Amino acid sequence: MLPRMANPAWKTAAEIADGYATLNVVALKKYQSHEVEALIKEIEKVLRDIRSTVIPVDNVDETQKKNRKLLRLSQSMSVIQAYKLKNR
């Protein structure tokens, strides 16, 4: 039996967005396929939430923070997609 995800998928997605966790192929190998699918769904939810956040134009710090979160999540989605393609 494969080990289970240490945290719920929603918490993992939030940690990725905040920069506390990163995804790589080694970490994804530990997850079962249904856990990877749950993580994808949660990352997509967090991406939608962050994109829908309206920040005033003159608030540069918050804009940068938002863009960093979007970048981290987008990179994680790319890693997951590459992993899924490799392990069909």
PyMOL Python script that loads the backbone (N, CA, C, O; Angstrom):
from pymol import cmd

cmd.read_pdbstr("""\
ATOM      1  N   MET A   1       0.833  -1.182   0.000  1.00  0.00           N
ATOM      2  CA  MET A   1       0.000   0.000   0.000  1.00  0.00           C
ATOM      3  C   MET A   1       0.878   1.245   0.000  1.00  0.00           C
ATOM      4  O   MET A   1       1.847   1.328   0.754  1.00  0.00           O
ATOM      5  N   LEU A   2       0.534   2.215  -0.851  1.00  0.00           N
ATOM      6  CA  LEU A   2       1.301   3.444  -0.951  1.00  0.00           C
ATOM      7  C   LEU A   2       0.971   4.376   0.206  1.00  0.00           C
ATOM      8  O   LEU A   2      -0.140   4.335   0.733  1.00  0.00           O
ATOM      9  N   PRO A   3       1.922   5.215   0.609  1.00  0.00           N
ATOM     10  CA  PRO A   3       1.643   6.164   1.683  1.00  0.00           C
ATOM     11  C   PRO A   3       0.619   7.190   1.232  1.00  0.00           C
ATOM     12  O   PRO A   3       0.526   7.512   0.048  1.00  0.00           O
ATOM     13  N   ARG A   4      -0.141   7.695   2.179  1.00  0.00           N
ATOM     14  CA  ARG A   4      -1.164   8.682   1.879  1.00  0.00           C
ATOM     15  C   ARG A   4      -0.580  10.078   1.983  1.00  0.00           C
ATOM     16  O   ARG A   4       0.480  10.289   2.572  1.00  0.00           O
ATOM     17  N   MET A   5      -1.289  11.015   1.402  1.00  0.00           N
ATOM     18  CA  MET A   5      -0.895  12.409   1.450  1.00  0.00           C
ATOM     19  C   MET A   5      -0.893  12.853   2.920  1.00  0.00           C
ATOM     20  O   MET A   5      -1.848  12.590   3.651  1.00  0.00           O
ATOM     21  N   ALA A   6       0.168  13.516   3.340  1.00  0.00           N
ATOM     22  CA  ALA A   6       0.299  13.914   4.742  1.00  0.00           C
ATOM     23  C   ALA A   6      -0.761  14.929   5.146  1.00  0.00           C
ATOM     24  O   ALA A   6      -1.305  14.857   6.248  1.00  0.00           O
ATOM     25  N   ASN A   7      -1.055  15.871   4.263  1.00  0.00           N
ATOM     26  CA  ASN A   7      -2.057  16.900   4.522  1.00  0.00           C
ATOM     27  C   ASN A   7      -3.213  16.739   3.556  1.00  0.00           C
ATOM     28  O   ASN A   7      -3.064  16.102   2.513  1.00  0.00           O
ATOM     29  N   PRO A   8      -4.359  17.304   3.885  1.00  0.00           N
ATOM     30  CA  PRO A   8      -5.445  17.297   2.903  1.00  0.00           C
ATOM     31  C   PRO A   8      -5.024  18.083   1.653  1.00  0.00           C
ATOM     32  O   PRO A   8      -4.144  18.941   1.719  1.00  0.00           O
ATOM     33  N   ALA A   9      -5.647  17.786   0.543  1.00  0.00           N
ATOM     34  CA  ALA A   9      -5.267  18.419  -0.727  1.00  0.00           C
ATOM     35  C   ALA A   9      -5.434  19.939  -0.669  1.00  0.00           C
ATOM     36  O   ALA A   9      -4.613  20.671  -1.221  1.00  0.00           O
ATOM     37  N   TRP A  10      -6.483  20.414  -0.008  1.00  0.00           N
ATOM     38  CA  TRP A  10      -6.702  21.861   0.060  1.00  0.00           C
ATOM     39  C   TRP A  10      -5.585  22.555   0.824  1.00  0.00           C
ATOM     40  O   TRP A  10      -5.186  23.668   0.481  1.00  0.00           O
ATOM     41  N   LYS A  11      -5.081  21.893   1.861  1.00  0.00           N
ATOM     42  CA  LYS A  11      -4.009  22.492   2.659  1.00  0.00           C
ATOM     43  C   LYS A  11      -2.696  22.476   1.877  1.00  0.00           C
ATOM     44  O   LYS A  11      -1.918  23.429   1.937  1.00  0.00           O
ATOM     45  N   THR A  12      -2.457  21.397   1.150  1.00  0.00           N
ATOM     46  CA  THR A  12      -1.256  21.318   0.320  1.00  0.00           C
ATOM     47  C   THR A  12      -1.265  22.400  -0.745  1.00  0.00           C
ATOM     48  O   THR A  12      -0.239  23.033  -0.994  1.00  0.00           O
ATOM     49  N   ALA A  13      -2.416  22.622  -1.379  1.00  0.00           N
ATOM     50  CA  ALA A  13      -2.533  23.671  -2.404  1.00  0.00           C
ATOM     51  C   ALA A  13      -2.274  25.048  -1.800  1.00  0.00           C
ATOM     52  O   ALA A  13      -1.605  25.878  -2.417  1.00  0.00           O
ATOM     53  N   ALA A  14      -2.793  25.296  -0.613  1.00  0.00           N
ATOM     54  CA  ALA A  14      -2.565  26.583   0.054  1.00  0.00           C
ATOM     55  C   ALA A  14      -1.093  26.754   0.417  1.00  0.00           C
ATOM     56  O   ALA A  14      -0.550  27.852   0.297  1.00  0.00           O
ATOM     57  N   GLU A  15      -0.447  25.679   0.859  1.00  0.00           N
ATOM     58  CA  GLU A  15       0.976  25.751   1.204  1.00  0.00           C
ATOM     59  C   GLU A  15       1.824  26.020  -0.036  1.00  0.00           C
ATOM     60  O   GLU A  15       2.812  26.751   0.032  1.00  0.00           O
ATOM     61  N   ILE A  16       1.446  25.436  -1.154  1.00  0.00           N
ATOM     62  CA  ILE A  16       2.166  25.695  -2.404  1.00  0.00           C
ATOM     63  C   ILE A  16       2.022  27.165  -2.769  1.00  0.00           C
ATOM     64  O   ILE A  16       3.004  27.815  -3.126  1.00  0.00           O
ATOM     65  N   ALA A  17       0.806  27.694  -2.683  1.00  0.00           N
ATOM     66  CA  ALA A  17       0.561  29.096  -3.030  1.00  0.00           C
ATOM     67  C   ALA A  17       1.371  30.036  -2.142  1.00  0.00           C
ATOM     68  O   ALA A  17       1.900  31.042  -2.613  1.00  0.00           O
ATOM     69  N   ASP A  18       1.465  29.704  -0.861  1.00  0.00           N
ATOM     70  CA  ASP A  18       2.187  30.566   0.074  1.00  0.00           C
ATOM     71  C   ASP A  18       3.701  30.352   0.046  1.00  0.00           C
ATOM     72  O   ASP A  18       4.442  31.106   0.677  1.00  0.00           O
ATOM     73  N   GLY A  19       4.160  29.348  -0.668  1.00  0.00           N
ATOM     74  CA  GLY A  19       5.590  29.113  -0.788  1.00  0.00           C
ATOM     75  C   GLY A  19       6.171  28.214   0.284  1.00  0.00           C
ATOM     76  O   GLY A  19       7.392  28.096   0.384  1.00  0.00           O
ATOM     77  N   TYR A  20       5.341  27.581   1.082  1.00  0.00           N
ATOM     78  CA  TYR A  20       5.821  26.699   2.144  1.00  0.00           C
ATOM     79  C   TYR A  20       6.094  25.283   1.647  1.00  0.00           C
ATOM     80  O   TYR A  20       6.784  24.513   2.314  1.00  0.00           O
ATOM     81  N   ALA A  21       5.561  24.939   0.490  1.00  0.00           N
ATOM     82  CA  ALA A  21       5.759  23.599  -0.066  1.00  0.00           C
ATOM     83  C   ALA A  21       5.971  23.732  -1.571  1.00  0.00           C
ATOM     84  O   ALA A  21       5.474  24.662  -2.207  1.00  0.00           O
ATOM     85  N   THR A  22       6.713  22.792  -2.116  1.00  0.00           N
ATOM     86  CA  THR A  22       6.900  22.730  -3.564  1.00  0.00           C
ATOM     87  C   THR A  22       6.612  21.310  -4.024  1.00  0.00           C
ATOM     88  O   THR A  22       6.733  20.351  -3.262  1.00  0.00           O
ATOM     89  N   LEU A  23       6.235  21.203  -5.272  1.00  0.00           N
ATOM     90  CA  LEU A  23       5.975  19.889  -5.845  1.00  0.00           C
ATOM     91  C   LEU A  23       7.091  19.527  -6.801  1.00  0.00           C
ATOM     92  O   LEU A  23       7.578  20.365  -7.560  1.00  0.00           O
ATOM     93  N   ASN A  24       7.487  18.272  -6.752  1.00  0.00           N
ATOM     94  CA  ASN A  24       8.420  17.735  -7.731  1.00  0.00           C
ATOM     95  C   ASN A  24       8.021  16.289  -8.004  1.00  0.00           C
ATOM     96  O   ASN A  24       7.121  15.749  -7.361  1.00  0.00           O
ATOM     97  N   VAL A  25       8.691  15.679  -8.950  1.00  0.00           N
ATOM     98  CA  VAL A  25       8.330  14.324  -9.364  1.00  0.00           C
ATOM     99  C   VAL A  25       8.494  13.338  -8.210  1.00  0.00           C
ATOM    100  O   VAL A  25       7.678  12.428  -8.058  1.00  0.00           O
ATOM    101  N   VAL A  26       9.513  13.503  -7.415  1.00  0.00           N
ATOM    102  CA  VAL A  26       9.746  12.589  -6.296  1.00  0.00           C
ATOM    103  C   VAL A  26       8.586  12.648  -5.306  1.00  0.00           C
ATOM    104  O   VAL A  26       8.128  11.617  -4.815  1.00  0.00           O
ATOM    105  N   ALA A  27       8.116  13.856  -5.018  1.00  0.00           N
ATOM    106  CA  ALA A  27       6.990  13.999  -4.089  1.00  0.00           C
ATOM    107  C   ALA A  27       5.716  13.417  -4.693  1.00  0.00           C
ATOM    108  O   ALA A  27       4.923  12.798  -3.983  1.00  0.00           O
ATOM    109  N   LEU A  28       5.513  13.606  -5.986  1.00  0.00           N
ATOM    110  CA  LEU A  28       4.300  13.101  -6.634  1.00  0.00           C
ATOM    111  C   LEU A  28       4.273  11.579  -6.709  1.00  0.00           C
ATOM    112  O   LEU A  28       3.197  10.981  -6.712  1.00  0.00           O
ATOM    113  N   LYS A  29       5.427  10.956  -6.768  1.00  0.00           N
ATOM    114  CA  LYS A  29       5.477   9.493  -6.819  1.00  0.00           C
ATOM    115  C   LYS A  29       4.906   8.865  -5.548  1.00  0.00           C
ATOM    116  O   LYS A  29       4.446   7.723  -5.573  1.00  0.00           O
ATOM    117  N   LYS A  30       4.933   9.595  -4.454  1.00  0.00           N
ATOM    118  CA  LYS A  30       4.441   9.080  -3.178  1.00  0.00           C
ATOM    119  C   LYS A  30       2.921   9.094  -3.096  1.00  0.00           C
ATOM    120  O   LYS A  30       2.333   8.411  -2.258  1.00  0.00           O
ATOM    121  N   TYR A  31       2.283   9.879  -3.972  1.00  0.00           N
ATOM    122  CA  TYR A  31       0.828  10.015  -3.927  1.00  0.00           C
ATOM    123  C   TYR A  31       0.148   8.988  -4.806  1.00  0.00           C
ATOM    124  O   TYR A  31       0.696   8.562  -5.822  1.00  0.00           O
ATOM    125  N   GLN A  32      -1.044   8.595  -4.409  1.00  0.00           N
ATOM    126  CA  GLN A  32      -1.864   7.727  -5.239  1.00  0.00           C
ATOM    127  C   GLN A  32      -2.551   8.586  -6.293  1.00  0.00           C
ATOM    128  O   GLN A  32      -2.621   9.808  -6.157  1.00  0.00           O
ATOM    129  N   SER A  33      -3.056   7.944  -7.344  1.00  0.00           N
ATOM    130  CA  SER A  33      -3.623   8.704  -8.460  1.00  0.00           C
ATOM    131  C   SER A  33      -4.821   9.553  -8.027  1.00  0.00           C
ATOM    132  O   SER A  33      -4.976  10.679  -8.499  1.00  0.00           O
ATOM    133  N   HIS A  34      -5.659   9.036  -7.148  1.00  0.00           N
ATOM    134  CA  HIS A  34      -6.807   9.832  -6.706  1.00  0.00           C
ATOM    135  C   HIS A  34      -6.369  11.035  -5.876  1.00  0.00           C
ATOM    136  O   HIS A  34      -7.051  12.060  -5.871  1.00  0.00           O
ATOM    137  N   GLU A  35      -5.246  10.926  -5.179  1.00  0.00           N
ATOM    138  CA  GLU A  35      -4.728  12.056  -4.412  1.00  0.00           C
ATOM    139  C   GLU A  35      -4.175  13.138  -5.344  1.00  0.00           C
ATOM    140  O   GLU A  35      -4.327  14.330  -5.080  1.00  0.00           O
ATOM    141  N   VAL A  36      -3.538  12.711  -6.427  1.00  0.00           N
ATOM    142  CA  VAL A  36      -3.028  13.676  -7.402  1.00  0.00           C
ATOM    143  C   VAL A  36      -4.200  14.415  -8.049  1.00  0.00           C
ATOM    144  O   VAL A  36      -4.138  15.629  -8.243  1.00  0.00           O
ATOM    145  N   GLU A  37      -5.264  13.688  -8.382  1.00  0.00           N
ATOM    146  CA  GLU A  37      -6.450  14.313  -8.979  1.00  0.00           C
ATOM    147  C   GLU A  37      -7.092  15.300  -8.002  1.00  0.00           C
ATOM    148  O   GLU A  37      -7.514  16.382  -8.408  1.00  0.00           O
ATOM    149  N   ALA A  38      -7.169  14.940  -6.734  1.00  0.00           N
ATOM    150  CA  ALA A  38      -7.720  15.847  -5.722  1.00  0.00           C
ATOM    151  C   ALA A  38      -6.849  17.092  -5.590  1.00  0.00           C
ATOM    152  O   ALA A  38      -7.362  18.199  -5.424  1.00  0.00           O
ATOM    153  N   LEU A  39      -5.547  16.911  -5.665  1.00  0.00           N
ATOM    154  CA  LEU A  39      -4.629  18.050  -5.581  1.00  0.00           C
ATOM    155  C   LEU A  39      -4.801  18.977  -6.776  1.00  0.00           C
ATOM    156  O   LEU A  39      -4.762  20.198  -6.624  1.00  0.00           O
ATOM    157  N   ILE A  40      -4.991  18.413  -7.954  1.00  0.00           N
ATOM    158  CA  ILE A  40      -5.223  19.229  -9.150  1.00  0.00           C
ATOM    159  C   ILE A  40      -6.478  20.083  -8.961  1.00  0.00           C
ATOM    160  O   ILE A  40      -6.466  21.283  -9.236  1.00  0.00           O
ATOM    161  N   LYS A  41      -7.542  19.465  -8.496  1.00  0.00           N
ATOM    162  CA  LYS A  41      -8.790  20.205  -8.293  1.00  0.00           C
ATOM    163  C   LYS A  41      -8.617  21.329  -7.284  1.00  0.00           C
ATOM    164  O   LYS A  41      -9.128  22.431  -7.483  1.00  0.00           O
ATOM    165  N   GLU A  42      -7.909  21.056  -6.218  1.00  0.00           N
ATOM    166  CA  GLU A  42      -7.713  22.081  -5.190  1.00  0.00           C
ATOM    167  C   GLU A  42      -6.806  23.205  -5.684  1.00  0.00           C
ATOM    168  O   GLU A  42      -7.042  24.371  -5.368  1.00  0.00           O
ATOM    169  N   ILE A  43      -5.784  22.872  -6.447  1.00  0.00           N
ATOM    170  CA  ILE A  43      -4.910  23.913  -7.011  1.00  0.00           C
ATOM    171  C   ILE A  43      -5.713  24.796  -7.954  1.00  0.00           C
ATOM    172  O   ILE A  43      -5.549  26.016  -7.954  1.00  0.00           O
ATOM    173  N   GLU A  44      -6.577  24.190  -8.756  1.00  0.00           N
ATOM    174  CA  GLU A  44      -7.417  24.973  -9.660  1.00  0.00           C
ATOM    175  C   GLU A  44      -8.351  25.900  -8.885  1.00  0.00           C
ATOM    176  O   GLU A  44      -8.581  27.035  -9.301  1.00  0.00           O
ATOM    177  N   LYS A  45      -8.891  25.425  -7.763  1.00  0.00           N
ATOM    178  CA  LYS A  45      -9.755  26.272  -6.933  1.00  0.00           C
ATOM    179  C   LYS A  45      -8.977  27.463  -6.387  1.00  0.00           C
ATOM    180  O   LYS A  45      -9.451  28.598  -6.437  1.00  0.00           O
ATOM    181  N   VAL A  46      -7.784  27.198  -5.869  1.00  0.00           N
ATOM    182  CA  VAL A  46      -6.969  28.274  -5.300  1.00  0.00           C
ATOM    183  C   VAL A  46      -6.575  29.261  -6.398  1.00  0.00           C
ATOM    184  O   VAL A  46      -6.576  30.471  -6.172  1.00  0.00           O
ATOM    185  N   LEU A  47      -6.241  28.754  -7.579  1.00  0.00           N
ATOM    186  CA  LEU A  47      -5.913  29.636  -8.700  1.00  0.00           C
ATOM    187  C   LEU A  47      -7.090  30.555  -9.027  1.00  0.00           C
ATOM    188  O   LEU A  47      -6.901  31.755  -9.224  1.00  0.00           O
ATOM    189  N   ARG A  48      -8.293  30.003  -9.087  1.00  0.00           N
ATOM    190  CA  ARG A  48      -9.481  30.817  -9.370  1.00  0.00           C
ATOM    191  C   ARG A  48      -9.691  31.871  -8.288  1.00  0.00           C
ATOM    192  O   ARG A  48      -9.994  33.026  -8.587  1.00  0.00           O
ATOM    193  N   ASP A  49      -9.529  31.469  -7.043  1.00  0.00           N
ATOM    194  CA  ASP A  49      -9.720  32.419  -5.940  1.00  0.00           C
ATOM    195  C   ASP A  49      -8.714  33.570  -6.007  1.00  0.00           C
ATOM    196  O   ASP A  49      -9.065  34.732  -5.801  1.00  0.00           O
ATOM    197  N   ILE A  50      -7.486  33.231  -6.293  1.00  0.00           N
ATOM    198  CA  ILE A  50      -6.448  34.264  -6.347  1.00  0.00           C
ATOM    199  C   ILE A  50      -6.660  35.175  -7.551  1.00  0.00           C
ATOM    200  O   ILE A  50      -6.515  36.392  -7.443  1.00  0.00           O
ATOM    201  N   ARG A  51      -6.998  34.596  -8.684  1.00  0.00           N
ATOM    202  CA  ARG A  51      -7.242  35.424  -9.872  1.00  0.00           C
ATOM    203  C   ARG A  51      -8.419  36.368  -9.676  1.00  0.00           C
ATOM    204  O   ARG A  51      -8.422  37.476 -10.212  1.00  0.00           O
ATOM    205  N   SER A  52      -9.412  35.940  -8.916  1.00  0.00           N
ATOM    206  CA  SER A  52     -10.598  36.780  -8.718  1.00  0.00           C
ATOM    207  C   SER A  52     -10.381  37.878  -7.689  1.00  0.00           C
ATOM    208  O   SER A  52     -11.221  38.767  -7.552  1.00  0.00           O
ATOM    209  N   THR A  53      -9.278  37.835  -6.967  1.00  0.00           N
ATOM    210  CA  THR A  53      -8.969  38.864  -5.978  1.00  0.00           C
ATOM    211  C   THR A  53      -8.635  40.173  -6.688  1.00  0.00           C
ATOM    212  O   THR A  53      -7.772  40.220  -7.564  1.00  0.00           O
ATOM    213  N   VAL A  54      -9.331  41.225  -6.296  1.00  0.00           N
ATOM    214  CA  VAL A  54      -9.107  42.548  -6.886  1.00  0.00           C
ATOM    215  C   VAL A  54      -8.188  43.330  -5.964  1.00  0.00           C
ATOM    216  O   VAL A  54      -8.451  43.488  -4.772  1.00  0.00           O
ATOM    217  N   ILE A  55      -7.104  43.813  -6.551  1.00  0.00           N
ATOM    218  CA  ILE A  55      -6.114  44.573  -5.797  1.00  0.00           C
ATOM    219  C   ILE A  55      -6.024  45.965  -6.420  1.00  0.00           C
ATOM    220  O   ILE A  55      -5.981  46.090  -7.643  1.00  0.00           O
ATOM    221  N   PRO A  56      -5.995  47.015  -5.588  1.00  0.00           N
ATOM    222  CA  PRO A  56      -5.851  48.367  -6.150  1.00  0.00           C
ATOM    223  C   PRO A  56      -4.575  48.488  -6.987  1.00  0.00           C
ATOM    224  O   PRO A  56      -3.547  47.889  -6.670  1.00  0.00           O
ATOM    225  N   VAL A  57      -4.662  49.258  -8.034  1.00  0.00           N
ATOM    226  CA  VAL A  57      -3.546  49.402  -8.974  1.00  0.00           C
ATOM    227  C   VAL A  57      -2.298  49.958  -8.295  1.00  0.00           C
ATOM    228  O   VAL A  57      -1.183  49.584  -8.656  1.00  0.00           O
ATOM    229  N   ASP A  58      -2.468  50.831  -7.334  1.00  0.00           N
ATOM    230  CA  ASP A  58      -1.315  51.465  -6.699  1.00  0.00           C
ATOM    231  C   ASP A  58      -0.671  50.625  -5.599  1.00  0.00           C
ATOM    232  O   ASP A  58       0.329  51.047  -5.019  1.00  0.00           O
ATOM    233  N   ASN A  59      -1.212  49.460  -5.299  1.00  0.00           N
ATOM    234  CA  ASN A  59      -0.668  48.593  -4.261  1.00  0.00           C
ATOM    235  C   ASN A  59       0.291  47.575  -4.892  1.00  0.00           C
ATOM    236  O   ASN A  59      -0.100  46.456  -5.223  1.00  0.00           O
ATOM    237  N   VAL A  60       1.518  47.978  -5.044  1.00  0.00           N
ATOM    238  CA  VAL A  60       2.521  47.172  -5.729  1.00  0.00           C
ATOM    239  C   VAL A  60       2.874  45.912  -4.943  1.00  0.00           C
ATOM    240  O   VAL A  60       3.033  44.845  -5.535  1.00  0.00           O
ATOM    241  N   ASP A  61       2.997  46.015  -3.637  1.00  0.00           N
ATOM    242  CA  ASP A  61       3.375  44.856  -2.820  1.00  0.00           C
ATOM    243  C   ASP A  61       2.348  43.736  -2.922  1.00  0.00           C
ATOM    244  O   ASP A  61       2.709  42.571  -3.084  1.00  0.00           O
ATOM    245  N   GLU A  62       1.076  44.087  -2.827  1.00  0.00           N
ATOM    246  CA  GLU A  62       0.025  43.069  -2.917  1.00  0.00           C
ATOM    247  C   GLU A  62      -0.048  42.469  -4.313  1.00  0.00           C
ATOM    248  O   GLU A  62      -0.319  41.278  -4.469  1.00  0.00           O
ATOM    249  N   THR A  63       0.193  43.293  -5.327  1.00  0.00           N
ATOM    250  CA  THR A  63       0.199  42.789  -6.706  1.00  0.00           C
ATOM    251  C   THR A  63       1.320  41.783  -6.897  1.00  0.00           C
ATOM    252  O   THR A  63       1.123  40.735  -7.511  1.00  0.00           O
ATOM    253  N   GLN A  64       2.489  42.100  -6.375  1.00  0.00           N
ATOM    254  CA  GLN A  64       3.620  41.173  -6.478  1.00  0.00           C
ATOM    255  C   GLN A  64       3.341  39.879  -5.726  1.00  0.00           C
ATOM    256  O   GLN A  64       3.671  38.794  -6.206  1.00  0.00           O
ATOM    257  N   LYS A  65       2.739  39.992  -4.556  1.00  0.00           N
ATOM    258  CA  LYS A  65       2.404  38.823  -3.747  1.00  0.00           C
ATOM    259  C   LYS A  65       1.427  37.920  -4.510  1.00  0.00           C
ATOM    260  O   LYS A  65       1.597  36.702  -4.554  1.00  0.00           O
ATOM    261  N   LYS A  66       0.412  38.531  -5.104  1.00  0.00           N
ATOM    262  CA  LYS A  66      -0.569  37.787  -5.891  1.00  0.00           C
ATOM    263  C   LYS A  66       0.106  37.086  -7.073  1.00  0.00           C
ATOM    264  O   LYS A  66      -0.161  35.914  -7.339  1.00  0.00           O
ATOM    265  N   ASN A  67       0.968  37.797  -7.769  1.00  0.00           N
ATOM    266  CA  ASN A  67       1.650  37.216  -8.930  1.00  0.00           C
ATOM    267  C   ASN A  67       2.586  36.075  -8.543  1.00  0.00           C
ATOM    268  O   ASN A  67       2.717  35.101  -9.284  1.00  0.00           O
ATOM    269  N   ARG A  68       3.233  36.190  -7.392  1.00  0.00           N
ATOM    270  CA  ARG A  68       4.098  35.095  -6.925  1.00  0.00           C
ATOM    271  C   ARG A  68       3.282  33.848  -6.624  1.00  0.00           C
ATOM    272  O   ARG A  68       3.695  32.737  -6.954  1.00  0.00           O
ATOM    273  N   LYS A  69       2.119  34.028  -5.994  1.00  0.00           N
ATOM    274  CA  LYS A  69       1.247  32.882  -5.710  1.00  0.00           C
ATOM    275  C   LYS A  69       0.779  32.223  -6.998  1.00  0.00           C
ATOM    276  O   LYS A  69       0.789  30.998  -7.118  1.00  0.00           O
ATOM    277  N   LEU A  70       0.368  33.045  -7.964  1.00  0.00           N
ATOM    278  CA  LEU A  70      -0.075  32.502  -9.248  1.00  0.00           C
ATOM    279  C   LEU A  70       1.054  31.742  -9.943  1.00  0.00           C
ATOM    280  O   LEU A  70       0.824  30.690 -10.540  1.00  0.00           O
ATOM    281  N   LEU A  71       2.252  32.267  -9.864  1.00  0.00           N
ATOM    282  CA  LEU A  71       3.399  31.615 -10.488  1.00  0.00           C
ATOM    283  C   LEU A  71       3.692  30.274  -9.833  1.00  0.00           C
ATOM    284  O   LEU A  71       3.926  29.286 -10.530  1.00  0.00           O
ATOM    285  N   ARG A  72       3.682  30.225  -8.520  1.00  0.00           N
ATOM    286  CA  ARG A  72       3.950  28.962  -7.810  1.00  0.00           C
ATOM    287  C   ARG A  72       2.921  27.893  -8.175  1.00  0.00           C
ATOM    288  O   ARG A  72       3.271  26.741  -8.431  1.00  0.00           O
ATOM    289  N   LEU A  73       1.663  28.287  -8.194  1.00  0.00           N
ATOM    290  CA  LEU A  73       0.604  27.324  -8.510  1.00  0.00           C
ATOM    291  C   LEU A  73       0.663  26.874  -9.965  1.00  0.00           C
ATOM    292  O   LEU A  73       0.449  25.699 -10.267  1.00  0.00           O
ATOM    293  N   SER A  74       0.952  27.810 -10.865  1.00  0.00           N
ATOM    294  CA  SER A  74       1.059  27.444 -12.289  1.00  0.00           C
ATOM    295  C   SER A  74       2.227  26.493 -12.519  1.00  0.00           C
ATOM    296  O   SER A  74       2.116  25.547 -13.298  1.00  0.00           O
ATOM    297  N   GLN A  75       3.328  26.739 -11.852  1.00  0.00           N
ATOM    298  CA  GLN A  75       4.476  25.840 -11.982  1.00  0.00           C
ATOM    299  C   GLN A  75       4.146  24.459 -11.421  1.00  0.00           C
ATOM    300  O   GLN A  75       4.553  23.446 -11.990  1.00  0.00           O
ATOM    301  N   SER A  76       3.423  24.415 -10.326  1.00  0.00           N
ATOM    302  CA  SER A  76       3.029  23.123  -9.760  1.00  0.00           C
ATOM    303  C   SER A  76       2.115  22.365 -10.706  1.00  0.00           C
ATOM    304  O   SER A  76       2.234  21.148 -10.843  1.00  0.00           O
ATOM    305  N   MET A  77       1.206  23.073 -11.360  1.00  0.00           N
ATOM    306  CA  MET A  77       0.330  22.424 -12.334  1.00  0.00           C
ATOM    307  C   MET A  77       1.149  21.870 -13.499  1.00  0.00           C
ATOM    308  O   MET A  77       0.848  20.790 -14.008  1.00  0.00           O
ATOM    309  N   SER A  78       2.172  22.594 -13.921  1.00  0.00           N
ATOM    310  CA  SER A  78       3.038  22.106 -15.000  1.00  0.00           C
ATOM    311  C   SER A  78       3.773  20.843 -14.586  1.00  0.00           C
ATOM    312  O   SER A  78       3.909  19.913 -15.381  1.00  0.00           O
ATOM    313  N   VAL A  79       4.244  20.804 -13.357  1.00  0.00           N
ATOM    314  CA  VAL A  79       4.945  19.627 -12.847  1.00  0.00           C
ATOM    315  C   VAL A  79       3.991  18.430 -12.806  1.00  0.00           C
ATOM    316  O   VAL A  79       4.365  17.322 -13.188  1.00  0.00           O
ATOM    317  N   ILE A  80       2.775  18.655 -12.346  1.00  0.00           N
ATOM    318  CA  ILE A  80       1.799  17.568 -12.269  1.00  0.00           C
ATOM    319  C   ILE A  80       1.446  17.057 -13.659  1.00  0.00           C
ATOM    320  O   ILE A  80       1.370  15.847 -13.873  1.00  0.00           O
ATOM    321  N   GLN A  81       1.231  17.962 -14.599  1.00  0.00           N
ATOM    322  CA  GLN A  81       0.887  17.552 -15.961  1.00  0.00           C
ATOM    323  C   GLN A  81       2.015  16.762 -16.599  1.00  0.00           C
ATOM    324  O   GLN A  81       1.760  15.760 -17.267  1.00  0.00           O
ATOM    325  N   ALA A  82       3.245  17.186 -16.409  1.00  0.00           N
ATOM    326  CA  ALA A  82       4.385  16.440 -16.950  1.00  0.00           C
ATOM    327  C   ALA A  82       4.486  15.057 -16.306  1.00  0.00           C
ATOM    328  O   ALA A  82       4.780  14.068 -16.978  1.00  0.00           O
ATOM    329  N   TYR A  83       4.242  15.001 -15.016  1.00  0.00           N
ATOM    330  CA  TYR A  83       4.266  13.721 -14.298  1.00  0.00           C
ATOM    331  C   TYR A  83       3.190  12.780 -14.827  1.00  0.00           C
ATOM    332  O   TYR A  83       3.443  11.593 -15.033  1.00  0.00           O
ATOM    333  N   LYS A  84       1.984  13.315 -15.047  1.00  0.00           N
ATOM    334  CA  LYS A  84       0.895  12.491 -15.541  1.00  0.00           C
ATOM    335  C   LYS A  84       1.170  11.988 -16.959  1.00  0.00           C
ATOM    336  O   LYS A  84       0.855  10.843 -17.283  1.00  0.00           O
ATOM    337  N   LEU A  85       1.757  12.839 -17.801  1.00  0.00           N
ATOM    338  CA  LEU A  85       2.092  12.416 -19.159  1.00  0.00           C
ATOM    339  C   LEU A  85       3.146  11.304 -19.157  1.00  0.00           C
ATOM    340  O   LEU A  85       3.075  10.363 -19.948  1.00  0.00           O
ATOM    341  N   LYS A  86       4.098  11.426 -18.276  1.00  0.00           N
ATOM    342  CA  LYS A  86       5.181  10.450 -18.202  1.00  0.00           C
ATOM    343  C   LYS A  86       4.677   9.103 -17.696  1.00  0.00           C
ATOM    344  O   LYS A  86       5.179   8.058 -18.109  1.00  0.00           O
ATOM    345  N   ASN A  87       3.692   9.120 -16.808  1.00  0.00           N
ATOM    346  CA  ASN A  87       3.232   7.890 -16.155  1.00  0.00           C
ATOM    347  C   ASN A  87       1.853   7.423 -16.641  1.00  0.00           C
ATOM    348  O   ASN A  87       1.058   6.919 -15.848  1.00  0.00           O
ATOM    349  N   ARG A  88       1.578   7.581 -17.885  1.00  0.00           N
ATOM    350  CA  ARG A  88       0.294   7.119 -18.437  1.00  0.00           C
ATOM    351  C   ARG A  88       0.171   5.635 -18.357  1.00  0.00           C
ATOM    352  O   ARG A  88      -0.844   5.077 -18.776  1.00  0.00           O
TER     353      ARG A  88
END
""", "prot")
cmd.dss("prot")
cmd.show_as("cartoon", "prot")
cmd.util.cbc("prot")
cmd.orient("prot")
